[in-house]
Amino acid sequence: MTVVQLLPELNEGGVERGVVELSREFTKKGLNSFVISAGGKFENTIEKDGGKHIKLDVCSKNILTVFSRVNKLKKILKDINPDIIHVRSRVPAWLVYLANKSLGFKVVSTVHGFNSVGFYSSIMQKSDSVICVSNSIKEYIQKNYHTNESKITVITRGIDLDVFNPQYVDNKFIDDFVLENKLRNKFIVTSVGRVTQLKDYETFIKSISLIKKQKENVIGLIVGGVREDKQDYFNSLKSLVKELNLNDNIIFTGSQSKIAEIYALSNVIVSSSKKPESFGRSVAEAIALNTPVIATNHGGVKDIIKENINGFFFEIGDEKELSENILEAEDLKFDGYKYISENFSLDNMLNKTLEVYRKVI
């Protein structure tokens, strides 16, 4: 089987990681794997893993260049002669739709997020089969586009259990990180993600202030980079930390490459996002490391967290409820690795995706 995946770019992000992982697994199973994108940091990874990357601008929304790009894509697809074209974003989906009119290849789309409703986004429903990354996304497209139930398959993003495995964590990194940040004998509550307003770090910080009244040894880790255009927001968070007298209780670590280790050394993980996550990969990754997760009560995380077993939900902006849940979560004991491996593994995602391909063919 020959598969072509298309996405705008190959830089950091959940969609990108999913494409890279699937391409690698496709080649392991003897499939011909092609990825078409405008390029990025993961280009070489695709090639190193046995796939082929083709660089084409399937990212720009410039309508003046649409027809020249459609013609280039049409030629590429004719040369590859794929069994399946898998589109993962709206611009690539439109370009494929136009290029494929006279070619007639089978097309599968994956809806990765709560895209704005309208004609532009409707392109994701024009494929032969539609994959949704959570039940929340499925409900969203059915409500707004009345997509036929028979076309939809829910396939949650797969967690790479070779990376997010309690047995394989880098204990030296953990020891060094704990020493460097003076975390020994601390109650560590962590939130992972770029510093943006959508992550609602204000509520996270306020919850740490409330917890401090009962646990003076609490530390709130905020693990994520700060883009230049978010510097003012970052400064407002630092002002809030100072105002609440939390200078010794909140640590901004910046970006970290060893995310599995960050989850493993934490007592509790928090996802306080204002915007519903389409799936919530970080939530599943943390649970795989046997760390409980508290998340806002919306979006794809509702498929992952089992309340009072591996975490809790709280309402957006409610720091009191969040703080209470964090304290309660400390006592949760569970086999998260087993739970994630049975329900949200990379193998699970791979097999279900191939099943969709075969059904469409």
C-alpha positions as CSV (number, residue, x, y, z in Angstrom):
1,M,0.0,0.0,0.0
2,T,1.2,3.5,-0.8
3,V,0.1,6.3,1.5
4,V,0.6,10.1,1.1
5,Q,0.1,12.3,4.2
6,L,-0.2,16.0,3.7
7,L,0.1,18.7,6.4
8,P,1.1,22.4,6.2
9,E,4.5,22.1,7.9
10,L,6.7,19.7,9.8
11,N,7.6,21.7,12.9
12,E,6.6,21.3,16.5
13,G,3.1,20.2,17.4
14,G,0.8,17.2,18.0
15,V,-0.3,16.9,14.4
16,E,3.3,16.9,13.2
17,R,4.4,14.3,15.8
18,G,1.5,12.1,14.8
19,V,2.4,12.2,11.1
20,V,6.1,11.5,11.8
21,E,5.2,8.5,14.1
22,L,2.7,7.0,11.6
23,S,5.1,7.4,8.7
24,R,7.7,5.5,10.7
25,E,5.3,2.7,11.6
26,F,4.0,2.5,8.0
27,T,7.5,1.8,6.7
28,K,8.1,-0.8,9.5
29,K,5.0,-2.6,8.1
30,G,6.3,-2.4,4.5
31,L,4.1,0.4,3.3
32,N,5.4,3.1,0.9
33,S,5.1,6.3,3.0
34,F,5.2,9.8,1.5
35,V,4.8,13.0,3.4
36,I,4.1,16.3,1.6
37,S,4.6,19.6,3.4
38,A,6.3,23.0,3.2
39,G,9.1,21.5,5.3
40,G,10.4,22.0,8.8
41,K,12.5,20.4,11.5
42,F,11.1,16.9,11.1
43,E,11.8,16.6,7.4
44,N,15.0,14.6,8.0
45,T,13.2,12.4,10.5
46,I,10.8,11.2,7.9
47,E,13.6,10.3,5.6
48,K,15.7,8.7,8.4
49,D,12.7,6.5,9.3
50,G,12.4,5.1,5.8
51,G,9.7,7.4,4.4
52,K,10.0,10.1,1.7
53,H,9.4,13.8,2.2
54,I,8.4,16.0,-0.7
55,K,8.6,19.7,-0.1
56,L,5.7,21.7,-1.6
57,D,4.0,24.8,-0.3
58,V,0.8,23.3,1.0
59,C,0.7,25.9,3.8
60,S,0.1,29.3,2.3
61,K,-3.4,30.7,2.0
62,N,-2.4,33.0,-0.9
63,I,-5.2,32.4,-3.5
64,L,-3.0,33.9,-6.2
65,T,-0.7,30.9,-6.2
66,V,-3.4,28.2,-5.7
67,F,-3.5,27.0,-9.3
68,S,0.2,26.8,-9.8
69,R,0.5,24.8,-6.6
70,V,-2.5,22.6,-7.6
71,N,-0.8,21.8,-10.9
72,K,2.5,20.9,-9.1
73,L,0.6,18.7,-6.6
74,K,-1.3,17.0,-9.4
75,K,1.9,16.0,-11.1
76,I,3.4,14.7,-7.8
77,L,0.3,12.6,-7.0
78,K,0.3,11.1,-10.6
79,D,3.9,10.1,-10.2
80,I,3.4,8.5,-6.8
81,N,0.0,6.9,-7.7
82,P,-1.1,6.4,-4.1
83,D,-3.7,4.1,-2.7
84,I,-4.6,6.6,-0.1
85,I,-4.2,10.4,0.3
86,H,-4.5,11.4,3.9
87,V,-5.1,15.2,4.5
88,R,-4.7,16.7,8.0
89,S,-5.4,20.4,7.5
90,R,-7.6,22.7,5.5
91,V,-5.2,24.2,3.0
92,P,-3.7,20.8,2.0
93,A,-7.3,19.4,1.8
94,W,-8.4,22.1,-0.6
95,L,-5.3,21.7,-2.8
96,V,-5.9,17.9,-2.9
97,Y,-9.5,18.4,-3.6
98,L,-8.7,20.5,-6.7
99,A,-5.8,18.4,-7.8
100,N,-7.6,15.1,-7.4
101,K,-10.7,16.0,-9.4
102,S,-9.4,14.3,-12.5
103,L,-7.3,11.7,-10.7
104,G,-9.8,10.0,-8.5
105,F,-7.6,8.8,-5.7
106,K,-9.2,7.8,-2.4
107,V,-8.9,10.5,0.3
108,V,-9.1,10.3,4.1
109,S,-9.2,13.4,6.2
110,T,-8.4,13.9,9.9
111,V,-10.1,16.7,11.8
112,H,-7.6,17.6,14.5
113,G,-9.4,20.6,16.1
114,F,-12.4,22.7,16.7
115,N,-12.0,24.7,13.4
116,S,-14.1,27.7,12.7
117,V,-17.4,26.7,11.1
118,G,-17.9,27.7,7.5
119,F,-17.2,26.9,3.9
120,Y,-13.4,27.0,4.3
121,S,-13.5,24.4,7.0
122,S,-16.1,22.2,5.3
123,I,-13.5,20.8,3.0
124,M,-12.5,18.3,5.7
125,Q,-15.9,16.6,5.3
126,K,-15.5,16.1,1.5
127,S,-13.2,13.1,1.8
128,D,-14.2,9.4,1.5
129,S,-13.7,8.9,5.2
130,V,-13.3,11.3,8.1
131,I,-11.2,10.6,11.2
132,C,-11.9,12.5,14.4
133,V,-9.3,12.6,17.2
134,S,-11.9,12.6,19.9
135,N,-15.6,12.1,20.5
136,S,-15.9,15.8,21.2
137,I,-14.6,16.5,17.6
138,K,-17.0,14.0,16.2
139,E,-20.0,15.7,18.0
140,Y,-18.7,19.1,16.8
141,I,-18.6,18.2,13.1
142,Q,-21.9,16.3,13.2
143,K,-23.6,19.3,14.8
144,N,-22.1,21.8,12.3
145,Y,-21.9,19.8,9.1
146,H,-24.3,16.9,9.6
147,T,-21.5,14.5,8.5
148,N,-22.9,11.0,7.9
149,E,-22.2,8.7,10.8
150,S,-21.0,6.0,8.4
151,K,-18.1,8.2,7.2
152,I,-16.7,9.0,10.7
153,T,-14.2,7.0,12.7
154,V,-12.9,8.2,16.1
155,I,-9.2,7.5,16.4
156,T,-7.5,9.1,19.3
157,R,-3.9,10.1,19.0
158,G,-1.4,7.4,19.9
159,I,1.1,7.7,22.7
160,D,4.6,6.4,22.0
161,L,5.0,4.0,24.9
162,D,8.7,3.5,24.3
163,V,9.1,7.2,25.3
164,F,6.4,7.6,27.9
165,N,7.2,4.5,29.9
166,P,8.0,4.7,33.7
167,Q,10.7,2.0,33.3
168,Y,12.6,4.0,30.6
169,V,12.8,7.5,32.2
170,D,16.2,9.2,32.5
171,N,16.7,9.1,36.2
172,K,19.9,11.1,36.0
173,F,18.0,14.0,34.3
174,I,15.4,13.8,37.0
175,D,18.0,13.9,39.8
176,D,19.8,16.8,38.1
177,F,16.6,18.7,37.5
178,V,15.4,18.2,41.1
179,L,18.8,19.4,42.4
180,E,19.0,22.4,40.1
181,N,15.5,23.6,41.0
182,K,15.7,22.7,44.7
183,L,12.7,20.3,44.4
184,R,13.8,17.7,47.0
185,N,10.9,17.0,49.4
186,K,8.6,19.4,47.5
187,F,5.0,18.8,46.4
188,I,5.4,19.4,42.7
189,V,2.4,20.5,40.6
190,T,3.2,21.0,36.9
191,S,1.6,22.6,33.9
192,V,3.1,21.9,30.5
193,G,2.6,24.1,27.4
194,R,3.7,27.3,25.7
195,V,3.0,30.4,27.7
196,T,-0.2,31.8,26.2
197,Q,-3.5,33.2,27.5
198,L,-5.3,30.1,26.3
199,K,-3.5,28.0,28.9
200,D,-4.9,30.1,31.7
201,Y,-1.8,30.1,33.8
202,E,-3.4,32.7,36.1
203,T,-5.8,30.2,37.4
204,F,-3.0,27.7,37.9
205,I,-0.9,30.3,39.8
206,K,-3.9,31.2,42.0
207,S,-4.5,27.6,42.8
208,I,-0.9,27.2,44.0
209,S,-1.5,30.2,46.3
210,L,-4.5,28.4,47.9
211,I,-2.6,25.1,48.2
212,K,0.3,26.9,50.0
213,K,-2.0,27.6,52.9
214,Q,-2.1,23.8,53.6
215,K,1.2,22.8,52.0
216,E,4.0,25.3,52.3
217,N,6.3,23.0,50.3
218,V,4.2,23.3,47.2
219,I,6.0,24.2,43.9
220,G,4.2,25.1,40.7
221,L,6.2,24.3,37.6
222,I,5.3,26.1,34.4
223,V,7.1,24.2,31.6
224,G,7.0,26.0,28.3
225,G,8.6,28.5,26.1
226,V,7.6,32.2,25.7
227,R,7.2,33.6,22.2
228,E,8.2,37.2,21.6
229,D,4.6,38.2,21.1
230,K,3.6,36.7,24.4
231,Q,6.2,38.6,26.5
232,D,3.7,41.0,27.9
233,Y,1.5,38.2,29.1
234,F,4.5,36.4,30.6
235,N,5.4,39.6,32.5
236,S,1.8,39.8,33.8
237,L,2.2,36.3,35.2
238,K,5.4,37.2,36.9
239,S,3.7,40.2,38.4
240,L,0.9,38.0,39.7
241,V,3.4,35.6,41.2
242,K,5.0,38.6,43.1
243,E,1.6,40.0,44.1
244,L,0.6,36.6,45.7
245,N,4.0,36.2,47.4
246,L,4.8,33.1,45.4
247,N,8.3,33.9,44.3
248,D,9.6,30.7,46.1
249,N,6.7,28.6,44.9
250,I,6.4,29.2,41.1
251,I,9.2,28.2,38.7
252,F,9.1,29.1,35.0
253,T,11.4,26.5,33.5
254,G,11.1,27.5,29.8
255,S,11.0,24.7,27.2
256,Q,12.2,21.3,28.2
257,S,13.1,18.4,25.9
258,K,12.7,15.6,28.5
259,I,8.9,15.9,28.9
260,A,8.4,12.3,30.1
261,E,10.8,13.0,32.9
262,I,9.0,16.2,33.9
263,Y,5.8,14.2,34.2
264,A,7.5,11.4,36.2
265,L,9.0,13.8,38.8
266,S,5.7,15.7,39.3
267,N,3.1,14.8,41.9
268,V,0.2,16.2,39.9
269,I,-0.2,17.6,36.3
270,V,-2.6,20.4,35.5
271,S,-4.2,21.3,32.2
272,S,-6.1,24.5,32.8
273,S,-6.7,25.4,29.1
274,K,-9.6,27.8,28.4
275,K,-10.0,26.4,24.9
276,P,-11.1,22.7,24.6
277,E,-8.3,20.5,23.6
278,S,-9.1,18.4,20.5
279,F,-7.6,15.4,22.2
280,G,-5.1,16.1,25.0
281,R,-2.0,14.3,24.2
282,S,-0.1,15.7,27.2
283,V,-2.8,14.4,29.5
284,A,-2.5,10.9,28.2
285,E,1.3,11.1,28.3
286,A,1.3,12.2,31.9
287,I,-1.1,9.4,32.9
288,A,1.2,6.9,31.2
289,L,3.8,8.0,33.6
290,N,1.4,7.2,36.5
291,T,0.9,10.9,37.3
292,P,-2.6,12.1,38.0
293,V,-4.0,14.9,35.9
294,I,-6.5,17.7,36.7
295,A,-8.0,19.3,33.6
296,T,-10.7,21.7,32.6
297,N,-14.0,20.0,31.9
298,H,-14.2,20.2,28.2
299,G,-12.8,18.8,24.9
300,G,-11.0,15.6,24.2
301,V,-9.6,15.2,27.7
302,K,-13.0,13.9,28.7
303,D,-12.2,10.7,26.7
304,I,-9.0,10.2,28.7
305,I,-9.4,11.1,32.4
306,K,-11.4,8.7,34.6
307,E,-12.5,10.8,37.5
308,N,-11.4,9.7,40.9
309,I,-9.2,7.1,39.3
310,N,-6.5,8.9,37.4
311,G,-7.5,12.5,37.8
312,F,-10.3,15.1,38.1
313,F,-12.1,17.8,36.1
314,F,-12.7,21.4,37.2
315,E,-14.6,24.3,35.7
316,I,-12.7,26.9,33.7
317,G,-11.2,29.6,35.9
318,D,-12.2,28.1,39.2
319,E,-8.9,28.1,41.2
320,K,-10.6,26.9,44.4
321,E,-12.0,23.8,42.7
322,L,-8.6,23.2,41.0
323,S,-6.7,23.5,44.3
324,E,-9.1,21.1,46.0
325,N,-8.7,18.6,43.2
326,I,-4.9,18.8,43.2
327,L,-4.8,18.0,46.9
328,E,-7.2,15.1,46.5
329,A,-5.3,13.8,43.5
330,E,-2.2,13.3,45.6
331,D,-3.7,10.1,47.0
332,L,-4.7,8.5,43.7
333,K,-2.8,5.3,42.9
334,F,-3.3,3.6,39.5
335,D,-1.5,1.8,36.7
336,G,-1.6,4.5,34.1
337,Y,0.8,2.8,31.7
338,K,-1.5,-0.2,31.4
339,Y,-4.5,2.0,30.9
340,I,-2.9,4.2,28.2
341,S,-1.4,1.1,26.4
342,E,-4.8,-0.5,26.3
343,N,-6.7,2.6,25.1
344,F,-4.4,5.2,23.6
345,S,-1.3,3.5,22.3
346,L,0.5,4.3,19.1
347,D,-0.2,0.7,17.9
348,N,-3.9,1.3,18.5
349,M,-3.8,4.4,16.4
350,L,-1.8,2.7,13.7
351,N,-4.1,-0.4,13.4
352,K,-7.3,1.7,13.4
353,T,-5.9,4.0,10.8
354,L,-4.9,1.1,8.5
355,E,-8.4,-0.3,9.0
356,V,-9.9,2.9,7.7
357,Y,-7.6,2.9,4.7
358,R,-8.5,-0.7,3.8
359,K,-12.2,0.0,4.2
360,V,-11.9,3.1,1.9
361,I,-9.9,1.1,-0.7
